Amino acid sequence: MDQNEKPNKETLEQWHRDPANWRFGIFYFNPADKRIFPPKKLRAFGWTVNFANPLSVLAILGIILLVVAIQTFVFKD
Protein backbone atom coordinates (compact mmCIF):
# COMPACT_ATOMS: atom_id res chain seq x y z
CA MET A 1 0.00 0.00 0.00
CA ASP A 2 1.23 3.48 -0.95
CA GLN A 3 2.10 5.85 1.93
CA ASN A 4 -0.56 8.41 0.84
CA GLU A 5 -3.22 5.82 0.02
CA LYS A 6 -6.06 5.41 2.51
CA PRO A 7 -6.46 1.85 3.77
CA ASN A 8 -9.67 0.08 2.81
CA LYS A 9 -12.17 -1.29 5.34
CA GLU A 10 -10.72 -4.78 5.08
CA THR A 11 -7.23 -3.55 5.97
CA LEU A 12 -8.56 -1.48 8.89
CA GLU A 13 -10.47 -4.52 10.16
CA GLN A 14 -7.38 -6.72 9.81
CA TRP A 15 -5.31 -4.22 11.83
CA HIS A 16 -8.04 -4.05 14.46
CA ARG A 17 -8.18 -7.85 14.87
CA ASP A 18 -4.40 -8.32 14.93
CA PRO A 19 -3.32 -8.96 18.57
CA ALA A 20 0.16 -7.60 17.73
CA ASN A 21 -1.40 -4.12 17.43
CA TRP A 22 -2.76 -4.23 20.99
CA ARG A 23 -0.21 -3.79 23.79
CA PHE A 24 -1.29 -5.50 27.01
CA GLY A 25 -4.58 -6.16 25.21
CA ILE A 26 -5.84 -2.59 25.67
CA PHE A 27 -3.40 -0.06 24.15
CA TYR A 28 -3.61 0.26 20.35
CA PHE A 29 -0.16 0.72 18.78
CA ASN A 30 0.03 0.53 14.99
CA PRO A 31 2.47 2.80 13.11
CA ALA A 32 0.88 1.87 9.76
CA ASP A 33 -2.50 3.20 10.93
CA LYS A 34 -2.54 7.00 10.60
CA ARG A 35 -5.85 7.44 12.47
CA ILE A 36 -5.55 9.39 15.70
CA PHE A 37 -8.57 7.82 17.40
CA PRO A 38 -9.36 4.30 16.11
CA PRO A 39 -12.20 2.24 17.64
CA LYS A 40 -11.59 0.39 20.89
CA LYS A 41 -11.11 -3.35 20.93
CA LEU A 42 -14.78 -3.64 21.84
CA ARG A 43 -16.25 -1.12 19.39
CA ALA A 44 -19.35 -0.52 21.53
CA PHE A 45 -17.13 1.30 24.06
CA GLY A 46 -16.09 4.10 21.71
CA TRP A 47 -12.59 5.07 20.59
CA THR A 48 -9.06 4.73 21.85
CA VAL A 49 -5.75 6.39 21.02
CA ASN A 50 -3.26 5.05 18.48
CA PHE A 51 -0.16 5.44 20.63
CA ALA A 52 2.07 4.91 17.56
CA ASN A 53 0.78 8.17 16.08
CA PRO A 54 2.59 11.19 17.64
CA LEU A 55 -0.42 13.43 16.91
CA SER A 56 -2.68 11.26 19.03
CA VAL A 57 -0.34 11.51 22.00
CA LEU A 58 -0.30 15.30 21.58
CA ALA A 59 -4.11 15.29 21.36
CA ILE A 60 -4.39 13.38 24.64
CA LEU A 61 -1.92 15.73 26.33
CA GLY A 62 -3.92 18.71 25.03
CA ILE A 63 -7.16 17.25 26.41
CA ILE A 64 -5.54 16.64 29.80
CA LEU A 65 -4.14 20.18 29.89
CA LEU A 66 -7.55 21.59 28.95
CA VAL A 67 -9.26 19.68 31.78
CA VAL A 68 -6.63 20.82 34.29
CA ALA A 69 -6.94 24.43 33.11
CA ILE A 70 -10.72 24.36 33.41
CA GLN A 71 -10.54 22.88 36.89
CA THR A 72 -7.91 25.38 37.95
CA PHE A 73 -9.45 28.56 36.57
CA VAL A 74 -13.18 27.90 36.40
CA PHE A 75 -13.79 25.84 39.51
CA LYS A 76 -11.44 27.61 41.90
CA ASP A 77 -12.76 28.77 45.29
PDB file of N, CA, C and O in Angstrom:
ATOM      1  N   MET A   1       0.842  -1.186   0.000  1.00  0.00           N
ATOM      2  CA  MET A   1       0.000   0.000   0.000  1.00  0.00           C
ATOM      3  C   MET A   1       0.883   1.243   0.000  1.00  0.00           C
ATOM      4  O   MET A   1       1.869   1.324   0.732  1.00  0.00           O
ATOM      5  N   ASP A   2       0.507   2.211  -0.837  1.00  0.00           N
ATOM      6  CA  ASP A   2       1.228   3.476  -0.950  1.00  0.00           C
ATOM      7  C   ASP A   2       1.069   4.281   0.339  1.00  0.00           C
ATOM      8  O   ASP A   2       0.033   4.202   0.999  1.00  0.00           O
ATOM      9  N   GLN A   3       2.084   5.044   0.694  1.00  0.00           N
ATOM     10  CA  GLN A   3       2.102   5.854   1.925  1.00  0.00           C
ATOM     11  C   GLN A   3       0.915   6.815   1.999  1.00  0.00           C
ATOM     12  O   GLN A   3       0.353   7.011   3.076  1.00  0.00           O
ATOM     13  N   ASN A   4       0.523   7.418   0.869  1.00  0.00           N
ATOM     14  CA  ASN A   4      -0.561   8.406   0.844  1.00  0.00           C
ATOM     15  C   ASN A   4      -1.933   7.784   0.620  1.00  0.00           C
ATOM     16  O   ASN A   4      -2.951   8.466   0.730  1.00  0.00           O
ATOM     17  N   GLU A   5      -1.963   6.501   0.308  1.00  0.00           N
ATOM     18  CA  GLU A   5      -3.215   5.820   0.016  1.00  0.00           C
ATOM     19  C   GLU A   5      -3.946   5.476   1.312  1.00  0.00           C
ATOM     20  O   GLU A   5      -3.343   4.977   2.263  1.00  0.00           O
ATOM     21  N   LYS A   6      -5.258   5.750   1.340  1.00  0.00           N
ATOM     22  CA  LYS A   6      -6.064   5.409   2.510  1.00  0.00           C
ATOM     23  C   LYS A   6      -6.316   3.904   2.530  1.00  0.00           C
ATOM     24  O   LYS A   6      -6.619   3.309   1.496  1.00  0.00           O
ATOM     25  N   PRO A   7      -6.191   3.293   3.699  1.00  0.00           N
ATOM     26  CA  PRO A   7      -6.461   1.849   3.772  1.00  0.00           C
ATOM     27  C   PRO A   7      -7.957   1.574   3.595  1.00  0.00           C
ATOM     28  O   PRO A   7      -8.801   2.375   3.995  1.00  0.00           O
ATOM     29  N   ASN A   8      -8.263   0.434   2.994  1.00  0.00           N
ATOM     30  CA  ASN A   8      -9.666   0.079   2.813  1.00  0.00           C
ATOM     31  C   ASN A   8     -10.219  -0.527   4.117  1.00  0.00           C
ATOM     32  O   ASN A   8      -9.477  -0.763   5.071  1.00  0.00           O
ATOM     33  N   LYS A   9     -11.525  -0.769   4.130  1.00  0.00           N
ATOM     34  CA  LYS A   9     -12.174  -1.286   5.342  1.00  0.00           C
ATOM     35  C   LYS A   9     -11.604  -2.634   5.759  1.00  0.00           C
ATOM     36  O   LYS A   9     -11.469  -2.920   6.948  1.00  0.00           O
ATOM     37  N   GLU A  10     -11.274  -3.453   4.781  1.00  0.00           N
ATOM     38  CA  GLU A  10     -10.719  -4.778   5.077  1.00  0.00           C
ATOM     39  C   GLU A  10      -9.374  -4.655   5.797  1.00  0.00           C
ATOM     40  O   GLU A  10      -9.121  -5.372   6.766  1.00  0.00           O
ATOM     41  N   THR A  11      -8.526  -3.765   5.335  1.00  0.00           N
ATOM     42  CA  THR A  11      -7.226  -3.548   5.972  1.00  0.00           C
ATOM     43  C   THR A  11      -7.404  -3.006   7.384  1.00  0.00           C
ATOM     44  O   THR A  11      -6.737  -3.464   8.312  1.00  0.00           O
ATOM     45  N   LEU A  12      -8.306  -2.024   7.557  1.00  0.00           N
ATOM     46  CA  LEU A  12      -8.565  -1.477   8.887  1.00  0.00           C
ATOM     47  C   LEU A  12      -9.067  -2.559   9.834  1.00  0.00           C
ATOM     48  O   LEU A  12      -8.673  -2.603  11.000  1.00  0.00           O
ATOM     49  N   GLU A  13      -9.932  -3.427   9.337  1.00  0.00           N
ATOM     50  CA  GLU A  13     -10.470  -4.518  10.157  1.00  0.00           C
ATOM     51  C   GLU A  13      -9.371  -5.520  10.517  1.00  0.00           C
ATOM     52  O   GLU A  13      -9.326  -6.026  11.638  1.00  0.00           O
ATOM     53  N   GLN A  14      -8.492  -5.798   9.564  1.00  0.00           N
ATOM     54  CA  GLN A  14      -7.377  -6.721   9.809  1.00  0.00           C
ATOM     55  C   GLN A  14      -6.451  -6.153  10.887  1.00  0.00           C
ATOM     56  O   GLN A  14      -6.029  -6.879  11.787  1.00  0.00           O
ATOM     57  N   TRP A  15      -6.139  -4.868  10.801  1.00  0.00           N
ATOM     58  CA  TRP A  15      -5.313  -4.221  11.828  1.00  0.00           C
ATOM     59  C   TRP A  15      -5.984  -4.298  13.187  1.00  0.00           C
ATOM     60  O   TRP A  15      -5.334  -4.565  14.198  1.00  0.00           O
ATOM     61  N   HIS A  16      -7.289  -4.064  13.206  1.00  0.00           N
ATOM     62  CA  HIS A  16      -8.042  -4.050  14.457  1.00  0.00           C
ATOM     63  C   HIS A  16      -8.035  -5.431  15.118  1.00  0.00           C
ATOM     64  O   HIS A  16      -7.928  -5.531  16.341  1.00  0.00           O
ATOM     65  N   ARG A  17      -8.147  -6.483  14.325  1.00  0.00           N
ATOM     66  CA  ARG A  17      -8.182  -7.848  14.868  1.00  0.00           C
ATOM     67  C   ARG A  17      -6.804  -8.386  15.242  1.00  0.00           C
ATOM     68  O   ARG A  17      -6.707  -9.337  16.018  1.00  0.00           O
ATOM     69  N   ASP A  18      -5.755  -7.807  14.714  1.00  0.00           N
ATOM     70  CA  ASP A  18      -4.400  -8.324  14.934  1.00  0.00           C
ATOM     71  C   ASP A  18      -3.948  -8.073  16.382  1.00  0.00           C
ATOM     72  O   ASP A  18      -3.800  -6.918  16.780  1.00  0.00           O
ATOM     73  N   PRO A  19      -3.726  -9.139  17.179  1.00  0.00           N
ATOM     74  CA  PRO A  19      -3.315  -8.959  18.566  1.00  0.00           C
ATOM     75  C   PRO A  19      -1.966  -8.250  18.710  1.00  0.00           C
ATOM     76  O   PRO A  19      -1.681  -7.681  19.763  1.00  0.00           O
ATOM     77  N   ALA A  20      -1.138  -8.278  17.668  1.00  0.00           N
ATOM     78  CA  ALA A  20       0.164  -7.604  17.727  1.00  0.00           C
ATOM     79  C   ALA A  20       0.006  -6.083  17.793  1.00  0.00           C
ATOM     80  O   ALA A  20       0.934  -5.386  18.203  1.00  0.00           O
ATOM     81  N   ASN A  21      -1.158  -5.560  17.394  1.00  0.00           N
ATOM     82  CA  ASN A  21      -1.404  -4.119  17.434  1.00  0.00           C
ATOM     83  C   ASN A  21      -1.998  -3.661  18.756  1.00  0.00           C
ATOM     84  O   ASN A  21      -2.291  -2.477  18.921  1.00  0.00           O
ATOM     85  N   TRP A  22      -2.179  -4.564  19.687  1.00  0.00           N
ATOM     86  CA  TRP A  22      -2.762  -4.235  20.993  1.00  0.00           C
ATOM     87  C   TRP A  22      -1.759  -4.582  22.081  1.00  0.00           C
ATOM     88  O   TRP A  22      -1.516  -5.759  22.349  1.00  0.00           O
ATOM     89  N   ARG A  23      -1.174  -3.568  22.710  1.00  0.00           N
ATOM     90  CA  ARG A  23      -0.213  -3.787  23.792  1.00  0.00           C
ATOM     91  C   ARG A  23      -0.984  -4.049  25.082  1.00  0.00           C
ATOM     92  O   ARG A  23      -1.899  -3.302  25.428  1.00  0.00           O
ATOM     93  N   PHE A  24      -0.620  -5.087  25.775  1.00  0.00           N
ATOM     94  CA  PHE A  24      -1.287  -5.504  27.012  1.00  0.00           C
ATOM     95  C   PHE A  24      -2.787  -5.725  26.784  1.00  0.00           C
ATOM     96  O   PHE A  24      -3.564  -5.730  27.738  1.00  0.00           O
ATOM     97  N   GLY A  25      -3.188  -5.906  25.536  1.00  0.00           N
ATOM     98  CA  GLY A  25      -4.577  -6.162  25.205  1.00  0.00           C
ATOM     99  C   GLY A  25      -5.482  -4.946  25.213  1.00  0.00           C
ATOM    100  O   GLY A  25      -6.660  -5.069  24.878  1.00  0.00           O
ATOM    101  N   ILE A  26      -4.971  -3.755  25.587  1.00  0.00           N
ATOM    102  CA  ILE A  26      -5.844  -2.585  25.675  1.00  0.00           C
ATOM    103  C   ILE A  26      -5.299  -1.335  24.981  1.00  0.00           C
ATOM    104  O   ILE A  26      -6.077  -0.445  24.638  1.00  0.00           O
ATOM    105  N   PHE A  27      -3.999  -1.246  24.768  1.00  0.00           N
ATOM    106  CA  PHE A  27      -3.403  -0.057  24.153  1.00  0.00           C
ATOM    107  C   PHE A  27      -3.130  -0.327  22.680  1.00  0.00           C
ATOM    108  O   PHE A  27      -2.349  -1.216  22.344  1.00  0.00           O
ATOM    109  N   TYR A  28      -3.776   0.444  21.794  1.00  0.00           N
ATOM    110  CA  TYR A  28      -3.609   0.264  20.354  1.00  0.00           C
ATOM    111  C   TYR A  28      -2.315   0.943  19.921  1.00  0.00           C
ATOM    112  O   TYR A  28      -2.101   2.120  20.214  1.00  0.00           O
ATOM    113  N   PHE A  29      -1.458   0.210  19.228  1.00  0.00           N
ATOM    114  CA  PHE A  29      -0.160   0.716  18.784  1.00  0.00           C
ATOM    115  C   PHE A  29       0.119   0.159  17.399  1.00  0.00           C
ATOM    116  O   PHE A  29       0.581  -0.974  17.257  1.00  0.00           O
ATOM    117  N   ASN A  30      -0.165   0.968  16.367  1.00  0.00           N
ATOM    118  CA  ASN A  30       0.033   0.527  14.993  1.00  0.00           C
ATOM    119  C   ASN A  30       0.574   1.694  14.164  1.00  0.00           C
ATOM    120  O   ASN A  30      -0.190   2.579  13.779  1.00  0.00           O
ATOM    121  N   PRO A  31       1.878   1.706  13.886  1.00  0.00           N
ATOM    122  CA  PRO A  31       2.475   2.796  13.109  1.00  0.00           C
ATOM    123  C   PRO A  31       1.915   2.909  11.685  1.00  0.00           C
ATOM    124  O   PRO A  31       1.935   3.996  11.107  1.00  0.00           O
ATOM    125  N   ALA A  32       1.425   1.828  11.119  1.00  0.00           N
ATOM    126  CA  ALA A  32       0.879   1.869   9.757  1.00  0.00           C
ATOM    127  C   ALA A  32      -0.477   2.560   9.715  1.00  0.00           C
ATOM    128  O   ALA A  32      -0.890   3.056   8.667  1.00  0.00           O
ATOM    129  N   ASP A  33      -1.164   2.594  10.834  1.00  0.00           N
ATOM    130  CA  ASP A  33      -2.495   3.197  10.925  1.00  0.00           C
ATOM    131  C   ASP A  33      -2.336   4.676  11.285  1.00  0.00           C
ATOM    132  O   ASP A  33      -1.859   5.005  12.371  1.00  0.00           O
ATOM    133  N   LYS A  34      -2.731   5.556  10.382  1.00  0.00           N
ATOM    134  CA  LYS A  34      -2.544   6.995  10.596  1.00  0.00           C
ATOM    135  C   LYS A  34      -3.692   7.646  11.362  1.00  0.00           C
ATOM    136  O   LYS A  34      -3.646   8.845  11.638  1.00  0.00           O
ATOM    137  N   ARG A  35      -4.729   6.867  11.711  1.00  0.00           N
ATOM    138  CA  ARG A  35      -5.847   7.441  12.466  1.00  0.00           C
ATOM    139  C   ARG A  35      -5.374   7.826  13.865  1.00  0.00           C
ATOM    140  O   ARG A  35      -4.562   7.129  14.473  1.00  0.00           O
ATOM    141  N   ILE A  36      -5.894   8.942  14.361  1.00  0.00           N
ATOM    142  CA  ILE A  36      -5.546   9.386  15.703  1.00  0.00           C
ATOM    143  C   ILE A  36      -6.372   8.625  16.733  1.00  0.00           C
ATOM    144  O   ILE A  36      -5.840   8.168  17.745  1.00  0.00           O
ATOM    145  N   PHE A  37      -7.668   8.488  16.477  1.00  0.00           N
ATOM    146  CA  PHE A  37      -8.572   7.818  17.399  1.00  0.00           C
ATOM    147  C   PHE A  37      -9.286   6.655  16.702  1.00  0.00           C
ATOM    148  O   PHE A  37     -10.388   6.840  16.184  1.00  0.00           O
ATOM    149  N   PRO A  38      -8.685   5.468  16.679  1.00  0.00           N
ATOM    150  CA  PRO A  38      -9.362   4.297  16.113  1.00  0.00           C
ATOM    151  C   PRO A  38     -10.362   3.718  17.121  1.00  0.00           C
ATOM    152  O   PRO A  38     -10.319   4.085  18.295  1.00  0.00           O
ATOM    153  N   PRO A  39     -11.253   2.829  16.694  1.00  0.00           N
ATOM    154  CA  PRO A  39     -12.203   2.245  17.638  1.00  0.00           C
ATOM    155  C   PRO A  39     -11.505   1.353  18.664  1.00  0.00           C
ATOM    156  O   PRO A  39     -10.451   0.776  18.397  1.00  0.00           O
ATOM    157  N   LYS A  40     -12.124   1.257  19.848  1.00  0.00           N
ATOM    158  CA  LYS A  40     -11.587   0.390  20.887  1.00  0.00           C
ATOM    159  C   LYS A  40     -11.713  -1.062  20.473  1.00  0.00           C
ATOM    160  O   LYS A  40     -12.387  -1.387  19.496  1.00  0.00           O
ATOM    161  N   LYS A  41     -11.061  -1.928  21.224  1.00  0.00           N
ATOM    162  CA  LYS A  41     -11.106  -3.349  20.926  1.00  0.00           C
ATOM    163  C   LYS A  41     -12.548  -3.840  20.900  1.00  0.00           C
ATOM    164  O   LYS A  41     -12.932  -4.610  20.020  1.00  0.00           O
ATOM    165  N   LEU A  42     -13.332  -3.397  21.854  1.00  0.00           N
ATOM    166  CA  LEU A  42     -14.776  -3.637  21.836  1.00  0.00           C
ATOM    167  C   LEU A  42     -15.419  -2.353  21.332  1.00  0.00           C
ATOM    168  O   LEU A  42     -15.563  -1.391  22.085  1.00  0.00           O
ATOM    169  N   ARG A  43     -15.800  -2.336  20.078  1.00  0.00           N
ATOM    170  CA  ARG A  43     -16.245  -1.120  19.395  1.00  0.00           C
ATOM    171  C   ARG A  43     -17.389  -0.402  20.109  1.00  0.00           C
ATOM    172  O   ARG A  43     -17.520   0.816  19.987  1.00  0.00           O
ATOM    173  N   ALA A  44     -18.206  -1.128  20.841  1.00  0.00           N
ATOM    174  CA  ALA A  44     -19.349  -0.516  21.532  1.00  0.00           C
ATOM    175  C   ALA A  44     -18.908   0.480  22.599  1.00  0.00           C
ATOM    176  O   ALA A  44     -19.710   1.300  23.046  1.00  0.00           O
ATOM    177  N   PHE A  45     -17.641   0.419  23.013  1.00  0.00           N
ATOM    178  CA  PHE A  45     -17.132   1.297  24.065  1.00  0.00           C
ATOM    179  C   PHE A  45     -16.477   2.572  23.537  1.00  0.00           C
ATOM    180  O   PHE A  45     -15.868   3.313  24.309  1.00  0.00           O
ATOM    181  N   GLY A  46     -16.591   2.840  22.236  1.00  0.00           N
ATOM    182  CA  GLY A  46     -16.091   4.099  21.706  1.00  0.00           C
ATOM    183  C   GLY A  46     -14.735   3.978  21.030  1.00  0.00           C
ATOM    184  O   GLY A  46     -14.464   3.015  20.312  1.00  0.00           O
ATOM    185  N   TRP A  47     -13.884   4.978  21.273  1.00  0.00           N
ATOM    186  CA  TRP A  47     -12.594   5.069  20.592  1.00  0.00           C
ATOM    187  C   TRP A  47     -11.453   5.051  21.585  1.00  0.00           C
ATOM    188  O   TRP A  47     -11.623   5.317  22.775  1.00  0.00           O
ATOM    189  N   THR A  48     -10.285   4.728  21.059  1.00  0.00           N
ATOM    190  CA  THR A  48      -9.062   4.734  21.848  1.00  0.00           C
ATOM    191  C   THR A  48      -8.033   5.589  21.112  1.00  0.00           C
ATOM    192  O   THR A  48      -8.348   6.224  20.105  1.00  0.00           O
ATOM    193  N   VAL A  49      -6.830   5.600  21.610  1.00  0.00           N
ATOM    194  CA  VAL A  49      -5.748   6.386  21.016  1.00  0.00           C
ATOM    195  C   VAL A  49      -4.772   5.434  20.332  1.00  0.00           C
ATOM    196  O   VAL A  49      -4.437   4.384  20.880  1.00  0.00           O
ATOM    197  N   ASN A  50      -4.321   5.800  19.144  1.00  0.00           N
ATOM    198  CA  ASN A  50      -3.263   5.051  18.483  1.00  0.00           C
ATOM    199  C   ASN A  50      -1.937   5.606  19.002  1.00  0.00           C
ATOM    200  O   ASN A  50      -1.453   6.626  18.512  1.00  0.00           O
ATOM    201  N   PHE A  51      -1.360   4.942  19.979  1.00  0.00           N
ATOM    202  CA  PHE A  51      -0.158   5.442  20.632  1.00  0.00           C
ATOM    203  C   PHE A  51       1.061   5.458  19.713  1.00  0.00           C
ATOM    204  O   PHE A  51       2.089   6.024  20.083  1.00  0.00           O
ATOM    205  N   ALA A  52       0.978   4.856  18.528  1.00  0.00           N
ATOM    206  CA  ALA A  52       2.072   4.908  17.560  1.00  0.00           C
ATOM    207  C   ALA A  52       2.031   6.193  16.740  1.00  0.00           C
ATOM    208  O   ALA A  52       2.989   6.511  16.036  1.00  0.00           O
ATOM    209  N   ASN A  53       0.938   6.926  16.826  1.00  0.00           N
ATOM    210  CA  ASN A  53       0.784   8.175  16.082  1.00  0.00           C
ATOM    211  C   ASN A  53       1.114   9.337  17.021  1.00  0.00           C
ATOM    212  O   ASN A  53       0.388   9.560  17.990  1.00  0.00           O
ATOM    213  N   PRO A  54       2.201  10.091  16.756  1.00  0.00           N
ATOM    214  CA  PRO A  54       2.586  11.189  17.642  1.00  0.00           C
ATOM    215  C   PRO A  54       1.489  12.246  17.812  1.00  0.00           C
ATOM    216  O   PRO A  54       1.392  12.869  18.869  1.00  0.00           O
ATOM    217  N   LEU A  55       0.672  12.450  16.789  1.00  0.00           N
ATOM    218  CA  LEU A  55      -0.415  13.427  16.905  1.00  0.00           C
ATOM    219  C   LEU A  55      -1.453  13.008  17.935  1.00  0.00           C
ATOM    220  O   LEU A  55      -2.031  13.853  18.618  1.00  0.00           O
ATOM    221  N   SER A  56      -1.688  11.716  18.049  1.00  0.00           N
ATOM    222  CA  SER A  56      -2.679  11.260  19.027  1.00  0.00           C
ATOM    223  C   SER A  56      -2.179  11.464  20.449  1.00  0.00           C
ATOM    224  O   SER A  56      -2.958  11.799  21.342  1.00  0.00           O
ATOM    225  N   VAL A  57      -0.897  11.265  20.661  1.00  0.00           N
ATOM    226  CA  VAL A  57      -0.335  11.506  21.995  1.00  0.00           C
ATOM    227  C   VAL A  57      -0.433  12.989  22.335  1.00  0.00           C
ATOM    228  O   VAL A  57      -0.758  13.346  23.468  1.00  0.00           O
ATOM    229  N   LEU A  58      -0.152  13.856  21.360  1.00  0.00           N
ATOM    230  CA  LEU A  58      -0.301  15.296  21.580  1.00  0.00           C
ATOM    231  C   LEU A  58      -1.765  15.672  21.840  1.00  0.00           C
ATOM    232  O   LEU A  58      -2.046  16.538  22.667  1.00  0.00           O
ATOM    233  N   ALA A  59      -2.682  15.028  21.143  1.00  0.00           N
ATOM    234  CA  ALA A  59      -4.111  15.293  21.357  1.00  0.00           C
ATOM    235  C   ALA A  59      -4.523  14.928  22.779  1.00  0.00           C
ATOM    236  O   ALA A  59      -5.256  15.680  23.421  1.00  0.00           O
ATOM    237  N   ILE A  60      -4.068  13.802  23.271  1.00  0.00           N
ATOM    238  CA  ILE A  60      -4.394  13.384  24.641  1.00  0.00           C
ATOM    239  C   ILE A  60      -3.792  14.363  25.648  1.00  0.00           C
ATOM    240  O   ILE A  60      -4.456  14.755  26.607  1.00  0.00           O
ATOM    241  N   LEU A  61      -2.542  14.755  25.433  1.00  0.00           N
ATOM    242  CA  LEU A  61      -1.924  15.730  26.333  1.00  0.00           C
ATOM    243  C   LEU A  61      -2.687  17.050  26.313  1.00  0.00           C
ATOM    244  O   LEU A  61      -2.866  17.673  27.359  1.00  0.00           O
ATOM    245  N   GLY A  62      -3.135  17.480  25.143  1.00  0.00           N
ATOM    246  CA  GLY A  62      -3.919  18.705  25.030  1.00  0.00           C
ATOM    247  C   GLY A  62      -5.238  18.604  25.783  1.00  0.00           C
ATOM    248  O   GLY A  62      -5.652  19.560  26.439  1.00  0.00           O
ATOM    249  N   ILE A  63      -5.899  17.457  25.695  1.00  0.00           N
ATOM    250  CA  ILE A  63      -7.160  17.255  26.412  1.00  0.00           C
ATOM    251  C   ILE A  63      -6.928  17.289  27.918  1.00  0.00           C
ATOM    252  O   ILE A  63      -7.702  17.897  28.657  1.00  0.00           O
ATOM    253  N   ILE A  64      -5.864  16.639  28.368  1.00  0.00           N
ATOM    254  CA  ILE A  64      -5.545  16.636  29.801  1.00  0.00           C
ATOM    255  C   ILE A  64      -5.247  18.059  30.281  1.00  0.00           C
ATOM    256  O   ILE A  64      -5.736  18.479  31.330  1.00  0.00           O
ATOM    257  N   LEU A  65      -4.446  18.795  29.513  1.00  0.00           N
ATOM    258  CA  LEU A  65      -4.138  20.181  29.888  1.00  0.00           C
ATOM    259  C   LEU A  65      -5.394  21.053  29.918  1.00  0.00           C
ATOM    260  O   LEU A  65      -5.528  21.914  30.787  1.00  0.00           O
ATOM    261  N   LEU A  66      -6.303  20.839  28.988  1.00  0.00           N
ATOM    262  CA  LEU A  66      -7.550  21.590  28.955  1.00  0.00           C
ATOM    263  C   LEU A  66      -8.398  21.304  30.201  1.00  0.00           C
ATOM    264  O   LEU A  66      -8.954  22.225  30.799  1.00  0.00           O
ATOM    265  N   VAL A  67      -8.494  20.052  30.583  1.00  0.00           N
ATOM    266  CA  VAL A  67      -9.263  19.682  31.784  1.00  0.00           C
ATOM    267  C   VAL A  67      -8.640  20.302  33.029  1.00  0.00           C
ATOM    268  O   VAL A  67      -9.349  20.835  33.882  1.00  0.00           O
ATOM    269  N   VAL A  68      -7.317  20.233  33.134  1.00  0.00           N
ATOM    270  CA  VAL A  68      -6.633  20.821  34.293  1.00  0.00           C
ATOM    271  C   VAL A  68      -6.842  22.333  34.322  1.00  0.00           C
ATOM    272  O   VAL A  68      -7.086  22.902  35.386  1.00  0.00           O
ATOM    273  N   ALA A  69      -6.748  22.986  33.168  1.00  0.00           N
ATOM    274  CA  ALA A  69      -6.941  24.434  33.109  1.00  0.00           C
ATOM    275  C   ALA A  69      -8.359  24.813  33.511  1.00  0.00           C
ATOM    276  O   ALA A  69      -8.559  25.777  34.249  1.00  0.00           O
ATOM    277  N   ILE A  70      -9.329  24.073  33.038  1.00  0.00           N
ATOM    278  CA  ILE A  70     -10.722  24.357  33.406  1.00  0.00           C
ATOM    279  C   ILE A  70     -10.926  24.180  34.900  1.00  0.00           C
ATOM    280  O   ILE A  70     -11.560  25.016  35.543  1.00  0.00           O
ATOM    281  N   GLN A  71     -10.398  23.102  35.456  1.00  0.00           N
ATOM    282  CA  GLN A  71     -10.538  22.884  36.889  1.00  0.00           C
ATOM    283  C   GLN A  71      -9.828  23.956  37.684  1.00  0.00           C
ATOM    284  O   GLN A  71     -10.323  24.387  38.726  1.00  0.00           O
ATOM    285  N   THR A  72      -8.695  24.385  37.217  1.00  0.00           N
ATOM    286  CA  THR A  72      -7.906  25.383  37.951  1.00  0.00           C
ATOM    287  C   THR A  72      -8.533  26.770  37.901  1.00  0.00           C
ATOM    288  O   THR A  72      -8.610  27.454  38.922  1.00  0.00           O
ATOM    289  N   PHE A  73      -8.980  27.188  36.724  1.00  0.00           N
ATOM    290  CA  PHE A  73      -9.449  28.558  36.575  1.00  0.00           C
ATOM    291  C   PHE A  73     -10.963  28.747  36.678  1.00  0.00           C
ATOM    292  O   PHE A  73     -11.411  29.828  37.061  1.00  0.00           O
ATOM    293  N   VAL A  74     -11.733  27.772  36.362  1.00  0.00           N
ATOM    294  CA  VAL A  74     -13.180  27.904  36.396  1.00  0.00           C
ATOM    295  C   VAL A  74     -13.750  27.476  37.739  1.00  0.00           C
ATOM    296  O   VAL A  74     -14.651  28.126  38.268  1.00  0.00           O
ATOM    297  N   PHE A  75     -13.236  26.396  38.286  1.00  0.00           N
ATOM    298  CA  PHE A  75     -13.787  25.841  39.512  1.00  0.00           C
ATOM    299  C   PHE A  75     -12.962  26.146  40.745  1.00  0.00           C
ATOM    300  O   PHE A  75     -12.986  25.381  41.709  1.00  0.00           O
ATOM    301  N   LYS A  76     -12.229  27.257  40.732  1.00  0.00           N
ATOM    302  CA  LYS A  76     -11.439  27.614  41.904  1.00  0.00           C
ATOM    303  C   LYS A  76     -12.346  28.262  42.943  1.00  0.00           C
ATOM    304  O   LYS A  76     -13.399  28.801  42.604  1.00  0.00           O
ATOM    305  N   ASP A  77     -11.943  28.212  44.183  1.00  0.00           N
ATOM    306  CA  ASP A  77     -12.760  28.768  45.287  1.00  0.00           C
ATOM    307  C   ASP A  77     -12.755  30.249  45.297  1.00  0.00           C
ATOM    308  O   ASP A  77     -13.388  30.864  46.155  1.00  0.00           O
TER     309      ASP A  77
END
